[in-house]
Amino acid sequence: MPNPIPTPLQNWLDAFNALKQKLLESGFKITPSNAREALETLTRRYVTSAPEIPLVQDDMVPGNRYSVPVRIYHPQPEEALPLLLLAHGGGHMAGSLSLYDPIARRLAKAASHVVVSVDYRLAPECPYPLGVTDLGSVIKGIQPVLRNLGLRFEKRISLAGDSAGGALCATSSHRFQFEPGVSIHRQVLIYPSLDYTLSQPSAGEYAKGYLLDRDRIFWYFDNYFQGIENRKDASPLFMPCSNRLPETLVITAEYCPLRDEGKAYADRLRDAGIRAEYLQFDGMIHAFLNLEELVKEQCAEAYLKIGQFLNS
C-alpha cells in the first residue's frame, strides 16, 4: 500500500504542479539558467538554518588542467576526523558550494567528519565526464591540500552525494575500485541517479507530478552526455562490481522516479559481497533534503542514519 505524502509537502506539491502547468501553457521553456535558478530558489526557501561549524575554509584541489574549488568543514578542528567528500545534486547542471552550504554543515555535524564539498564543473558547458573527472581529482588530491592548511584529519575517505551527486560518487567508486593506492571507505547515495537509461519501473510509475519528471530527467541527461549514445555503460547500476567497492548506504524516496534503481544498485552490491544498506523514506519525494522546512522530521532522520552508517 502506498504511504500518504505528509500534508505540508502534499500542499506544496499541488501548488508546484499547478504553477508548472500554468507556466507551460504560457509558453515557458526550460533552460540551464532557469533550471539553476529554480533549484536555488527552492533550496534557499526551504533550507533556512544550519549549525555553526568552527572551521570553514575554501580552497582549490589541483587536477589535470583544472583546479577544483572545494569548501572544507571541520566540526572539531582539535581532532583528526575522517573525510567525507560531498557531491551536490542538480541534474549535473545546477547546484553550488554556497547553495549546499547548509546541507554540508548538517552532514559535518551529524557524521563528525571533515566534509569537503566539491564544486565540480556543470553541464551543458562542461559535459560528461568532466564532473566525474573533478570528483576524482579531489579524491586523489585533497589530503595534501588539507595538510598544507594545517588541518587535522584521518586518511579514511568516504563519499556522499544526492541525485546527480550520488551518480558521481558511485561512478567514482567503480572507477577507482581497481586503481592501486586509492581506497574509498564508504559511500552514501541519496536518491541517486544510477541508471541513465531510466529502465526501472519507478521511472514510469512516478514519471510526472512528483517534482522530478521523467521528461526533465532525460533533458538533464541530454545536456550532460551531448552526443554519447551508450548511456548504459556510463550508468553505475550496470558497471562491474568487485569486493573493493565501498560499503554503501542507499537512501531513496517512495515517490521518486529514481527509487527502483537505488534499490537495484544496493541489491547488486550485496550480490557482489559488499555490505549495502537500503533505506526508503516513505511518503517522500525526490530532493526532500532541499525541502527541509516541509519535512523536518524526515530530514533529521536522514542525517541521523547517515551519521550512524558512517560511524558504524
N, C-alpha and C positions, 0 to 999 in steps of 0.2 A: 504493500500500500504506500502510495506517495505521502510524504510528510508535508504539512502545511508550511508555507512561507510565513515567517513572522509578520504580523500586521504592519509595523512601520516599514519594513522592507517591501512588502507587497504594495502598500500605498505608493511608495516611491517608484516602484517598478511600473505601476499602472500609469502614473503621471509621466514617467520617462517614455513609455511606449506611445502615449497619446501625443506628446511633443514630437517624438521622432516621426510619427505618421504625418503630422501637420507639416513638418519641415520637408518631408519627401514630396508631399502634394504641392508644395510651393516651389519645387524645382531644386531643392538643396542638393549639392553634390559633395561627397566626401573627398577630402584631400589630405595629404600628410600634415599640412599645417593645422587644419581644424580638427583632425584626429588627435594631434598633440594637445591642442587647446582643450578638447573635451576631457581627456584624462587628467589634465592639470586642474581644470575646474572641479571635476568630480572629487578628486582626491583632496584638494585643499578645502573643499566644502565639508567633507565628512571624516577627515582625519585631522582633528583640530588640536590635539595635545600630544606631547611626547615627554618622556622622562629626561631629566638632566643627566648628561654623561660628562664626567670630569675632564676628559681629554678628547677633543675632536680636532682632527688635523687633515688638511688637504695636501695631496702630493701627486706625483706622476711616477708611473712604473714604465721604464724603458721597454720597448718592444721592437719588433722587426719593422723599421722605418716609421713607427708611430709610437709615441709615448701615451700611455693610457691614464687619464685622470682618475684618481681614487679619493675617497674620503674615509678616514680611519676613525673608528670609535673605540676607545679603550675605557671600559666601565670601571676598572680597578687598576690604575696605572702603576701602583706599587707592586702588583703581582704579575707573574708571567702566565698569561691565559692562552688557550688555543685560538686558532684563527678561523674565522668564518667569512668567506667571500660571498658577497651578495650581488646577484644579477637581477636588476629590476624587470618588471613586466612592462607591457606596452606594445605587443604585436610586432616586436623587432623594429618599431618605428617611433615610439613615444616613450616618455619617462626620462628621468634625470636624477643626478645626485641630490639636488635640492628637493625635488618632489618626493623622493623616497626617504628623505632625512628622518621623518618621524618613525617610519617603519624600521629603518636601520637602528635607530635608538631603542626601540622596543625589543628588537632581536638581541642587541648587545646586552641589555639588562636581563632579559628573560633567560638567555643562554649562558651568561657570564663568559662570553667570548669576545675577542677583539674582532669587531666587524669591519670589513673592508668593502665599502660599497664601490662598485665598478661602473664607471661612466663609459661603457662600450659604445662604439660607433653604430649609428642607426641607419636603417633603410628609409627611403629609397636611395639617398645619397651614397650610402655605404652598404651595398647589398651583401648577401651571403658569399663567403664565410667570414667576413671581417669582424662581426660581433664575436664569433667563436674564437677567432684569432686573438682578439683583445683580451677575452677572459683567460685564454691560455697564457698570454704574456704575463698577466697578473699572477696566475697560479705559479708560474716558474720564477717570477721576478720580484714578488712582494717582500720576501724576507730580507734581502739586502737593503731595501728602502726602509723597512722598519728598524733595522739595525742602525742605519745612518741617522735616523731620528732619535736614537737612544731609547726606544720603547722596549718594554719587557714583553715577551711572548713565547709561547711554546711553538715548536716547529710543526705541530699537527695542523693540517689544513682540511677544513670541511667547506662544502658549497651549499648555498641556499638561493633559490630563485622562484619567483611566481610567474606563471603563464609563459611568455616567451623567455623570461629569465630562467625558468625551470628547464626549458628546452636547451638553453646554452649550457647550463650546469650538467645535464645528463649527457649532452653531446661531448662535453669536455671530459667527463668521466670515462666514456667509452674511448675517446681519442687517446687518453693517457694511460689506459689500463695496461698497455704493452710497452710503455716507454720507461726505460730504466731511470731511476733517480727521481721519478715523480710519483708521489703517493697521495691519493685523496682519501681521507679517513672516512667521512660520511657525507651524504648529500640529503638535503631537504627540498623536495619538489612540491610546490604549492599550486594546485590546479594547473599542472604543467601541460604544455603543448608538446606532445611526444610522437604524434603521427601526422605528418604533413600531407597525407592522403585523405585524412578525415574519414577513415573506413570503419570506425567503431559505431555501434548502434546509437549511442547517446548523441552523436553528431547530427543524426537525423531527428531523434526524438525531441531534442531541445534546440532545433535549428533556428527558431525565431521566438522572440518575446521574453528572453531571459538575459538581457543586456548584451551578451556576446552572441551575435547572429552568425550562422554558418556562412552566409554570403560575405559578411565582413571579414571573417577569418580567411576565406580564400583571397579576398582583396589584399589583406596583410601579406599572405604568402606570395602573391604575385609580385608585390613590391619588394619582398625580401629576396626571392630567388632569381627574378629577372632573367628569364631565358633558360634556366636549368629545369629540364623536363623531368628528370628522375628524382622526384622528391622523396620517394620511399627510402632510397639509400641514405638520405640526409636525416631520416627520422630515427631518433633514439630507440623507439619501440622495436625497430627491425634491425638494429645494429648487433654485431656479435657480442656475446656475453662470456666473460671468464670469471674465475674466482678472485681476480684482482679488482673487480668493480667495488665501489664503496658500499657499506651498509647504507640503506636508504629508507627515508620516510616519505611516503607519497600522501599528500593531502588533497582531497577533491571536494567538490560541492555537488549536492544532489542534482540541482537543476543547471548543470553546466554541460555544454556540448563536448567538452574535453574529458568528462568524468571517466568514461569507459577505457580510454587509452591510458589513463593513470592507473586504473585497476589492472589492466592487462600488463602494463610495464612491471608493476610490483609482482605479479604472478610470474612473469618471465625471469625476474631476478631470483625469486625463490626456487624456481625450477633449476636455475644455474648454481644453486647452493649459496646464494647471497642472502644475508639477513635483510628482509624488507618488511617494513610495517606499512599498513594501509589504513588510512583514516578518512572516512567520508563524513562531511558535515551536512547533516540532514536539514532540509529546508533552505539551504543556502544557494546562492548563485555565484557565477564567476566573479572574481575580483572583490569578494566580500571584505577582505582586509582593507581595501580602499574605501569602504562604506562603513567604517567603524562606528560612527555615531548612530547608525541604524541597527547595528547588531553587535553591541559592545560585549555581551556575554560570550558569543561565539568567537569573537576576535581574541578575547582574553584566554579562552580555552586553547585556541590555536597556538598562541605564543607559549602557553604553558607546556603543551605537548611537544613543541619544537625544542624547548629548553630541556625537557626530560629526555628526549631522544638523544640530543647531542651530548648529554652528560651521563647517559646510562652506561 
